[in-house]
Amino acid sequence: MLKFLCGVLLTLGMVVGSCAQAASVLFLNPGTPTEAFWVSYSQFMQAAATDLGMDLRIQYSDRVSENTIQQAREALQGSHRPDYLIFVNEQYIAPEILRLAKGSGVKLFMVNNALTADQMKLIGARPDKYPDLLGSLVPNDEEGGYLMLKELIRQHGPVAPGQTIELLAFSGLKITPSAQYREKGLRRALAEHPEVRLRQLVYGGWTRQRAYEQARLLLKRYPQTSLVWAANDEMAFGVMQAYVEAGGVPGKGVLFGAINNSPAALQALLDRRLSVLLGGHFTLGGWALVQLHDYDEGVDISQYGGRDRQVPLLQLINREQARRLLEMGAAQDFGVDFHKFSAKGRPASWRYPFTLQTLMH
């Protein structure tokens, strides 16, 4: 209605402040305000919102799924509803949010973890059943887990016949799709390398403290460990702390691999304490805003790569890229012109170029 009135007033040559009302977006961040990954994620989103003229609010749930559901309930059923709600299917909460959103008029978009195949079957998630669910953007988590182990093995080098390379793996939360996919990638790489022996895989819950406690026991139990695969940087740092306390030098006796490009992780790669680092998916929320801005401008976003997309954002980061990313992170706006990524006015063959490479040009 507001848009219709604005159109009428503009035709009459009347300029009214509220007509230029920015699209309002609420992002339910599943992390904590002190977690490096989710903080950089929010900062990148804020840079996109500022550049695109969108009104963005971010609420953290401190990794408690009940908090996210409560925040969603207040946003979807309260009197100040956002135009768009962006959320993560962390701990399988998406169906509950879809249920809460029915009839609210709020458009939904999922990032990082979309509906699982089982959830799709269960709720019959067809576009016509949930017309307010505009789509999802997820990273290539399975490939990320695979690439990390492959690169750790490559850097370790070959072993004599009959010898093994001992590995410890630290996954996130069992009930988070991204952790499951990264673990699946790890298993795919293991199947290709019979010389690598996975001594134990544990769930560090994405946290430094938990992984540190687990590693203190595991490093004693498996003193021949030479590779550590960690599904995020926080857990890698926890394991590293336990290793250093036991007298080890990260990058010498044990090679560490992790995912995320927090400033600390990028610095650890430059210092060679981390041997392998993958990242790029901190940009997903910003790219989601580009799509929502396009949708708000009347663009059919499904034409330019599909409603639900997996984006190959997770990639191996070399030391030169790590330096560049550290510089970008230091700039408030990341030095990115987000309008350049818009599909507005593009030919039908065009696709959203959401990769780390295009970001760094």
C-alpha positions in Angstrom: 0.0 0.0 0.0 2.8 2.4 1.0 4.5 1.8 -2.4 1.3 2.5 -4.2 0.7 5.8 -2.3 4.3 6.8 -2.9 3.8 6.2 -6.7 0.7 8.4 -6.7 2.4 11.2 -4.7 5.5 11.0 -6.9 3.3 11.4 -10.0 1.8 14.4 -8.5 5.3 15.8 -8.0 5.0 15.7 -4.2 8.1 14.5 -2.4 7.4 12.8 0.9 10.2 11.5 3.2 8.5 8.2 4.1 8.4 7.3 0.4 12.1 6.7 0.4 11.6 4.2 3.2 14.5 1.7 3.2 13.7 -2.0 3.1 14.1 -3.3 6.7 16.0 -6.5 7.3 16.4 -8.5 10.5 19.2 -11.1 10.7 19.0 -13.7 13.4 22.7 -14.4 14.0 23.1 -17.9 15.6 26.5 -17.0 17.1 27.7 -14.8 19.9 28.9 -11.1 19.6 32.4 -12.2 20.6 32.7 -15.0 18.1 35.2 -13.9 15.4 33.4 -15.6 12.5 29.9 -14.3 13.2 31.3 -10.8 14.0 33.0 -10.5 10.7 29.9 -12.0 9.0 27.8 -9.2 10.6 30.3 -6.5 9.7 30.2 -7.6 6.0 26.4 -7.6 6.1 26.4 -4.1 7.6 28.8 -2.9 4.9 26.4 -4.3 2.2 23.3 -2.8 3.9 24.9 0.6 4.2 26.0 0.6 0.5 22.6 -0.7 -0.7 20.6 1.7 1.5 18.9 -1.0 3.5 17.9 -0.9 7.2 19.6 -3.8 8.9 19.2 -5.1 12.4 21.2 -8.0 13.9 20.2 -10.1 16.9 22.6 -12.7 18.3 21.2 -15.9 19.9 24.5 -17.0 21.7 24.2 -20.4 20.1 20.9 -21.2 21.9 18.3 -22.3 19.3 15.4 -21.4 21.7 16.7 -17.8 21.7 16.5 -17.7 17.9 13.0 -19.1 17.8 11.9 -16.5 20.5 13.5 -13.7 18.4 11.7 -14.9 15.3 8.4 -15.1 17.1 8.7 -11.5 18.3 9.8 -10.3 14.9 7.1 -12.2 13.0 4.2 -11.7 15.3 5.0 -8.3 16.9 3.8 -4.9 15.7 7.2 -3.8 14.2 7.7 -6.5 11.6 10.7 -6.3 9.2 10.3 -6.6 5.5 12.8 -9.4 5.4 14.0 -12.0 7.9 17.3 -13.7 7.3 18.1 -16.8 9.5 20.3 -19.9 9.7 18.8 -23.5 9.9 21.2 -24.0 12.9 20.1 -27.0 15.0 17.2 -27.7 12.5 15.0 -24.7 13.6 13.8 -23.7 10.1 10.5 -25.6 10.0 9.5 -23.8 13.3 10.4 -20.4 11.8 8.4 -21.2 8.6 5.4 -22.1 10.8 5.7 -18.8 12.8 6.0 -16.8 9.6 2.8 -18.0 8.0 0.5 -15.0 7.4 3.0 -12.5 8.8 3.8 -10.9 5.4 7.5 -11.1 6.2 9.7 -12.5 3.4 12.2 -15.1 4.5 15.7 -16.0 3.4 18.1 -18.7 4.7 21.8 -18.6 4.8 24.6 -21.0 5.7 22.4 -24.0 6.5 19.2 -24.4 4.4 16.5 -27.0 4.8 17.8 -30.5 4.9 16.5 -33.2 2.5 14.6 -34.8 5.4 13.0 -31.5 6.4 12.0 -30.8 2.8 10.2 -34.2 2.7 8.7 -33.7 6.1 7.2 -30.3 5.5 6.7 -30.6 1.8 8.6 -27.4 1.1 7.3 -26.4 -2.3 7.6 -22.8 -3.3 3.8 -22.6 -3.5 3.4 -23.9 0.1 5.8 -21.2 1.6 5.5 -18.3 -0.9 7.3 -16.0 1.6 10.4 -18.2 1.6 12.4 -16.5 -1.2 15.4 -18.8 -1.2 18.7 -19.7 0.4 22.4 -19.4 0.0 24.8 -22.0 1.4 28.5 -22.6 1.0 30.3 -25.7 -0.3 30.8 -27.2 3.1 31.4 -30.8 2.0 34.0 -29.7 -0.5 35.6 -27.5 2.3 36.0 -30.5 4.6 37.5 -32.5 1.7 39.9 -29.8 0.5 41.2 -29.2 4.0 42.3 -32.8 4.6 43.6 -33.2 1.0 45.9 -30.2 1.5 47.0 -31.3 5.0 48.0 -34.7 3.5 49.8 -33.0 0.6 51.8 -30.8 2.9 52.7 -33.7 5.1 54.2 -35.6 2.2 54.2 -39.3 1.4 55.0 -42.1 3.9 56.9 -45.4 3.5 54.7 -48.4 2.6 53.1 -49.8 5.8 53.5 -46.5 7.6 50.5 -44.4 8.6 49.7 -40.7 9.1 47.7 -40.2 12.3 44.9 -37.7 12.3 42.6 -36.1 14.9 39.4 -34.4 13.8 37.3 -31.8 15.6 33.8 -31.2 14.2 31.2 -28.6 15.3 27.8 -29.6 16.5 26.3 -32.9 15.5 23.0 -31.2 14.7 24.3 -28.5 12.4 24.1 -29.3 8.7 27.4 -27.4 8.0 29.3 -29.6 10.5 27.8 -32.8 8.9 28.7 -31.7 5.4 32.3 -30.8 6.4 32.6 -34.2 8.1 31.3 -35.9 5.0 34.1 -34.1 3.0 36.7 -35.3 5.5 35.4 -38.9 5.1 35.6 -38.6 1.3 39.3 -37.5 1.5 40.0 -40.4 4.0 38.5 -42.9 1.5 41.1 -41.7 -1.0 44.0 -42.0 1.4 44.2 -45.4 3.2 47.6 -44.3 4.7 45.8 -41.8 6.9 44.4 -43.2 10.1 41.6 -41.2 11.8 42.3 -41.9 15.5 39.2 -40.1 16.7 36.6 -37.5 15.6 35.0 -35.5 18.4 32.4 -32.7 18.5 34.0 -29.5 19.9 30.7 -27.6 19.6 32.6 -24.9 17.6 34.2 -23.6 20.8 37.9 -23.1 21.7 37.4 -24.2 25.3 35.7 -27.4 24.5 38.2 -28.4 21.9 41.1 -27.5 24.2 39.7 -29.8 26.9 39.2 -32.6 24.4 42.7 -32.1 22.9 44.4 -32.3 26.2 43.2 -35.9 26.6 43.5 -36.9 22.9 47.0 -35.6 22.3 48.1 -37.8 25.3 46.1 -40.7 24.1 47.5 -40.4 20.5 51.1 -39.1 20.8 51.9 -40.0 17.2 49.3 -37.5 15.8 50.7 -35.5 13.0 47.5 -33.9 11.4 44.6 -31.9 13.1 41.5 -31.2 11.0 39.2 -28.6 12.7 35.8 -27.6 11.3 36.4 -24.0 12.4 39.2 -21.7 13.6 38.1 -21.4 17.3 38.4 -25.2 17.8 41.8 -25.2 15.9 43.1 -22.6 18.4 41.8 -24.7 21.3 43.7 -27.8 20.1 46.7 -25.6 19.3 46.8 -24.3 22.9 46.8 -27.9 24.3 49.5 -28.9 21.8 51.8 -25.9 22.8 51.2 -26.6 26.5 52.4 -30.2 25.8 55.6 -28.7 24.4 54.7 -28.9 20.7 55.3 -26.3 17.9 52.3 -25.9 15.6 53.3 -26.3 11.9 56.4 -28.4 12.9 55.4 -31.6 14.6 51.6 -31.3 13.9 50.0 -29.6 10.9 46.8 -27.8 11.7 43.9 -27.1 9.3 40.8 -24.9 9.9 37.9 -23.1 8.3 37.1 -19.4 8.7 39.0 -16.2 7.9 38.9 -14.4 11.2 41.9 -11.9 11.6 43.4 -14.4 14.1 43.1 -17.3 11.7 44.6 -15.2 8.8 47.5 -14.2 11.1 48.1 -17.8 12.2 48.3 -18.8 8.5 50.9 -16.0 7.9 52.8 -17.1 11.0 52.7 -20.7 9.8 51.0 -21.9 13.0 48.1 -22.9 10.7 49.2 -24.9 7.7 45.8 -25.0 5.9 43.0 -22.4 6.0 39.8 -22.2 4.1 37.4 -19.3 4.1 35.2 -17.0 2.2 31.7 -18.0 3.5 31.7 -15.0 6.0 30.4 -13.1 2.9 27.1 -15.1 2.6 25.0 -12.6 4.5 26.2 -9.7 2.4 25.4 -11.6 -0.8 21.9 -12.5 0.6 21.3 -8.7 1.0 22.3 -8.1 -2.6 19.7 -10.6 -3.7 17.0 -9.1 -1.3 17.8 -5.6 -2.6 17.3 -6.9 -6.1 14.0 -8.6 -5.1 12.9 -5.4 -3.5 13.6 -3.6 -6.8 11.4 -6.0 -8.7 14.1 -8.4 -10.0 13.2 -12.1 -10.3 16.2 -13.4 -8.4 15.5 -17.0 -9.2 16.4 -16.3 -12.9 20.0 -15.6 -12.0 21.1 -18.8 -10.5 18.1 -20.4 -8.9 16.1 -20.0 -5.7 18.3 -22.2 -3.5 21.9 -21.9 -4.3 25.1 -23.5 -3.1 28.0 -21.0 -3.7 31.6 -22.2 -4.0 32.9 -19.8 -1.4 35.0 -22.1 0.7 38.4 -22.2 -0.8 42.0 -22.7 0.2 43.5 -19.3 1.2 47.2 -18.7 0.4 49.3 -16.3 2.4 49.1 -13.5 -0.2 45.2 -13.7 -0.1 45.4 -13.8 3.8 47.3 -10.4 3.7 44.7 -9.0 1.3 41.8 -10.2 3.4 43.4 -8.7 6.6 43.6 -5.3 4.7 40.0 -5.6 3.5 38.8 -6.4 7.0 40.5 -3.3 8.4 38.4 -1.1 6.1 34.9 -0.5 7.5 33.2 -1.0 4.1 35.6 -3.8 3.1 36.3 -1.7 0.0 33.4 -3.4 -1.9 30.9 -1.7 -4.2 27.9 -4.0 -3.6 25.9 -2.5 -6.5 28.3 -4.1 -8.9 26.9 -7.6 -7.9 23.3 -6.7 -8.7 21.3 -8.6 -11.3 19.4 -5.5 -12.2 19.4 -4.9 -16.0 21.5 -8.0 -16.7 20.8 -10.5 -19.5 19.1 -13.8 -18.5 22.4 -15.7 -19.0 24.1 -13.7 -16.2 24.7 -15.3 -12.8 25.5 -13.7 -9.4 29.3 -13.8 -9.2 29.6 -14.6 -5.5 33.1 -15.8 -5.0 36.1 -14.8 -3.0 38.0 -13.9 -6.2 35.4 -11.4 -7.4 35.4 -9.8 -3.9 39.2 -9.3 -3.9 39.4 -7.7 -7.4 
